[in-house]
Amino acid sequence: MKVSKRCSSILGSLTLEITARVKAMKTQGHDVIGFGAGEPDFGTPQWIVDAAKEALDKGLTRYTPASGTPELKQAICDRYKKKYGLEYDSAQVVVSNGAKHSLFNVFQAILNPGDEVIIPAPYWLSYPELVKMADGVPVIVDTAEEYDFKMTADALREAITPRTKAVIINNPSNPTGSVYSRDELKNVLDVAIGRDLCVVGDDIYEELVYDCKEMVCIPTLGEKYMENTIVVSGASKTYAMTGWRIGYALSPVNIAKAMGNFQSHSTSNPNSIAQYATIAALNGPEKGVEDMRSAFDVRRRTMHERINAIEGLSCRLPSGAFYMMMNISGVLGKKWEGRQIGGSMDFASFLLDAQKVAVVPGISFGADNYVRMSYATSLENIEKGLDRIEAFCASLT
Ligand SMILES: Cc1ncc(COP(=O)(O)O)c(C=O)c1O
């Protein structure tokens, strides 16, 4: 049996693969330190779990409307009003099986074959594949570490062609942890809006911003930004609910309708219990998020300090999410046990063999001089893992 052309061009997720490999090694008894995690290492707060139990006890186990329950849609609108002062109507909201699924729906709804989507690199590795799945063409725009890996207005302008349909802004960013200021965002997006592009704002890490930086949700820039933007977010990272699979998109009504119709024939509604739990998450106390943010903040500083103290490695202090890009260019070309480190894949693979430390090669984010380090792991693991990385670098010839 032959695989379709569309599926044969799609790559599997390397981060999920590495997570699975680390889990398997741990099960086999290896003492592996994993810096690959794409999810908070905290449990879902108890009041959210309790709400799920209550929904089960009440028998809320049937189909819901395909694009989400009216109660959850309203809770999402209320949150955007409270947090950002934005007025969304329930008809603009589609709830899906995680933010990844929301993004999948977005590209299915807005792209025609051959439409180009501009993706700043380093990028979250699913973006190009999600665009390709909708017969679109990913156009990668490199950013510079010196400019905190943020896309500039000039870089965006140069990448736009008559086929450009959309641009993705992931703020805070996975994998760089960069956070755009209001002015930076406005500068870049004025170019996009001026060319009538659709802006896809992936805000999944919106609650994980440090140093009192402001999280700017794109539609708060003004009416014309709201009209041209589809905002995607969800419960996964904010409420440590990665396994529950709830994401949502807020868009103009016609796009929401199209996504809802599409979803009604693909997955139907997202899990009913998870939807009820998400209402509790959105309406519940902020404490869980605050505690998580403070813990991440301490780890972020520790990891940053430790990395910069290792010869050949460096990183900037990121302002958001729970990742940092470790610059490995100082060790590229060196040898481990006679084998040359040609790029991020070699670095990650030799490090895993030598020291049982898992990192994600930057090549999967379009940045081969880096590896991604997640600090969604304990301080103890961070210290231990960086001791090992230090030993690995010292052993290179
Ligand atoms: C940038 C970005 N967007 C979207 C997602 C998807 O989140 P979810 O687990 O809700 O599908 C992730 C998950 O890692 C992410 O890093």
The ligand as an SDF file (V2000), in Angstrom:
LIG
                    3D

 16 16  0  0  0  0  0  0  0  0999 V2000
    4.4580   27.1240   20.3070 C   0  0  0  0  0  0  0  0  0  0  0  0
    3.4690   26.0610   20.5810 C   0  0  0  0  0  0  0  0  0  0  0  0
    2.2350   26.1660   20.0730 N   0  0  0  0  0  0  0  0  0  0  0  0
    1.3080   25.2240   20.2710 C   0  0  0  0  0  0  0  0  0  0  0  0
    1.6020   24.1010   21.0330 C   0  0  0  0  0  0  0  0  0  0  0  0
    0.5340   23.0500   21.1780 C   0  0  0  0  0  0  0  0  0  0  0  0
   -0.0240   23.0030   22.4240 O   0  0  0  0  0  0  0  0  0  0  0  0
   -1.1210   21.8960   22.7870 P   0  0  0  0  0  0  0  0  0  0  0  0
   -0.4520   20.9270   23.6770 O   0  0  0  0  0  0  0  0  0  0  0  0
   -2.2140   22.6410   23.4620 O   0  0  0  0  0  0  0  0  0  0  0  0
   -1.5730   21.2740   21.5180 O   0  0  0  0  0  0  0  0  0  0  0  0
    2.8660   23.9440   21.5850 C   0  0  0  0  0  0  0  0  0  0  0  0
    3.1960   22.7220   22.3350 C   0  0  0  0  0  0  0  0  0  0  0  0
    4.3250   22.3920   22.5880 O   0  0  0  0  0  0  0  0  0  0  0  0
    3.8300   24.9600   21.3690 C   0  0  0  0  0  0  0  0  0  0  0  0
    5.0490   24.8560   21.8820 O   0  0  0  0  0  0  0  0  0  0  0  0
  1  2  1  0
  2  3  1  0
  2 15  2  0
  3  4  2  0
  4  5  1  0
  5  6  1  0
  5 12  2  0
  6  7  1  0
  7  8  1  0
  8  9  2  0
  8 10  1  0
  8 11  1  0
 12 13  1  0
 12 15  1  0
 13 14  2  0
 15 16  1  0
M  END
$$$$
